[in-house]
Amino acid sequence: MVNGAINQTRGAASGNSGACQAKPECGGKTDPKLAKILLPLLKSSAFRSAVVQAWTRSKPDGPTSGKNEHAFWADSNGDRSRVGGVFPGVAGTIPLTQALSRWDEENIFFHTHPFLQSDGYLYGISDKDVNFYGTFNLIGVVLEADGLYYYDSRDQ
């Protein structure tokens, strides 16, 4: 499921939008700024491994009360990418003190949204996510059950 979701990359409606901007098979719709940053990550085995680990630890197939968001920091510059360790959140949030423990160069914050629409949640980048990314000038990447979403606050 996770590899399929990584291949279903979507922009957030309020940020850089488009159903497939970060995917090379989308031809002319690829956002060149994000492609330079996200494509190396999407190809990285370290990134994919961290995504699988975060998603599995989030317990998306479990009961709503047992689900927790998980996160990690990453950065990417051309062909080089770096991924930090996965850390847990609490239910549907990542505590700010955990979220802010990062390397200075990191510009990408990844986290999971393991909650389904049947749990009463909507898919996509939340307003809280957008505010966090904007405050710290970040690119946000979120894995949901229906795919991978991104938001680039640097162009806002």
Sequence and secondary structure as in RCSB ss.txt:
>XXXX:A:sequence
MVNGAINQTRGAASGNSGACQAKPECGGKTDPKLAKILLPLLKSSAFRSAVVQAWTRSKPDGPTSGKNEHAFWAD
SNGDRSRVGGVFPGVAGTIPLTQALSRWDEENIFFHTHPFLQSDGYLYGISDKDVNFYGTFNLIGVVLEADGLYY
YDSRDQ
>XXXX:A:secstr
 HHHHHTSEEE TTSS  TTTT GGGGGG  HHHHHHHHHHHH HHHHHHHHHHHHHH TTS GGG   EEEEEE
EETTEEEE   EE BTTB  HHHHT   TT  EEEEE    GGGT   S  HHHHHHHHHTT EEEEEETTEEEE
EEGGG 
